[in-house]
Amino acid sequence: MNLSERDQAVNWHPYTQMKTAGNAIPIVKGQGVYLFDDQGKKYIDAVSSWWVTLHGHSHPYIAQKVFEQLTTLEQVIFAGFTHEPAIRLSENLLKLLPENQQKVFYSDNGSTAVEVALKMCIQFAYNQGKEKTKILAFENAYHGDTFGAMSVSGRSVWTKPFGEMLFEVIFIDTPTSENLENLKKIIKNNADDIACFIYEPLVQGAAGMLMHNPEDLSELMKFCREQEILMIQDEVFTGFGRTGKLFAADYFSEKPDIMCFSKGLTGGTMPMGITTCSKEIFNAFLSEDKYKTLFHGHSFTANPLACTAALASMELLLNEETQEKINLISKKHSEFSRTLEINPKVENIRQMGTILAWDFKTEHGTSYFNTIGKLLYEEFLNKGIIMRPLGNVMYLVPPYCITSQELDFIYLAILEVLEGV
Ligand SMILES: *Cc1c(COP(=O)(O)O)cnc(C)c1O
């Protein structure tokens, strides 16, 4: 049996209808922007392997640092013990975040970072003898697949089988200059019951790269602050340069109370989640009363290897060279947008920094289940490019190591595919 057949015999893949899915492509090697399959064919990873890879695959600097750590200290319980990689990572990360972010809580992935954030907010109220159990979130939000994260995500086919078991959330539209006053009214009417507002800042990734503008979200954040509603800014996708700035937070003057990170945190090399919070949140858990403790933790909390990978990745990210590459990608994307604008098969072109998205015009409308996605996916694979349309939404989220020529190669392929279908 070849690798695909052996895989099919034993593995159950994520977000995959296993009855109709074709064979998974065995990848045997990753290098920079490329992935290589078992037949030696190479693919440009234009989606950063589900939005995680920042500096390219198998980056030698990150590999070296992780190897050194692996032979020094690979894991240690993080209750009662600590280690330098976690201390340095927290120090370095907090320096880059809004100055009200003062404490770092480690977990394993984006979903768990969100779970921790939700627990912090709900228990923040509980510890002060208040009962606030409703959550405010955006329609079409995606915050992960564990139950809490699923609860605060927009209701969809993904959440449908669990509908009855998800907790109570007030969903509002993302802000525009037209609907802002109405959104404020909804918030004001429920303010006393709302434990927190959770949102993906600027880009709703999984919803199909939907974007809203910084001024409108800023305004909404200011209003939540006035209403004393805690804010959880989920930067699991937008963090670490994707939006053109280091964090989406850099677009706003108002500061969230809590922030969530994962995906690009380790440069996409290893799973890790981080939830940061303000002094006020942290202090609400300080007490002689043991019941006020945040009883949450994962076996691999602050794993030293993942911390080391994150430290190395952040070092690379802050390099002048990487910052220039981020600017280059943003600039080239906006140039390509102008070419797309005149393409009759394209609509709703949108860009935020290194993230470029548009809708493929179809008579069936925009939806995750639009079958054009599968067709486009295969067209691009044939051309040696990994793009993974969300239904008829096509997007690019390339690793920052991509060159100008490689971007041109992708842009040309996009025009050819659009021409052909
Ligand atoms: C991917 C994602 C998550 C979930 O992260 P996982 O590591 O897949 O659990 C949460 N929030 C946002 C905004 C995401 O894009």
The ligand as an SDF file (V2000), in Angstrom:
LIG
                    3D

 15 15  0  0  0  0  0  0  0  0999 V2000
   -8.1550   29.0270   13.9810 C   0  0  0  0  0  0  0  0  0  0  0  0
   -8.8040   29.9580   14.9310 C   0  0  0  0  0  0  0  0  0  0  0  0
   -9.1200   29.5660   16.2390 C   0  0  0  0  0  0  0  0  0  0  0  0
   -8.9370   28.1500   16.7220 C   0  0  0  0  0  0  0  0  0  0  0  0
   -7.6070   27.7880   16.7750 O   0  0  0  0  0  0  0  0  0  0  0  0
   -7.2090   26.2210   16.8020 P   0  0  0  0  0  0  0  0  0  0  0  0
   -5.7580   26.2300   17.0700 O   0  0  0  0  0  0  0  0  0  0  0  0
   -7.5520   25.7020   15.4390 O   0  0  0  0  0  0  0  0  0  0  0  0
   -7.9980   25.5950   17.8750 O   0  0  0  0  0  0  0  0  0  0  0  0
   -9.6290   30.5080   17.1010 C   0  0  0  0  0  0  0  0  0  0  0  0
   -9.8410   31.7660   16.7020 N   0  0  0  0  0  0  0  0  0  0  0  0
   -9.5520   32.1890   15.4540 C   0  0  0  0  0  0  0  0  0  0  0  0
   -9.7790   33.6150   15.0900 C   0  0  0  0  0  0  0  0  0  0  0  0
   -9.0430   31.2920   14.5210 C   0  0  0  0  0  0  0  0  0  0  0  0
   -8.8090   31.7050   13.2640 O   0  0  0  0  0  0  0  0  0  0  0  0
  1  2  1  0
  2  3  1  0
  2 14  2  0
  3  4  1  0
  3 10  2  0
  4  5  1  0
  5  6  1  0
  6  7  2  0
  6  8  1  0
  6  9  1  0
 10 11  1  0
 11 12  2  0
 12 13  1  0
 12 14  1  0
 14 15  1  0
M  END
$$$$
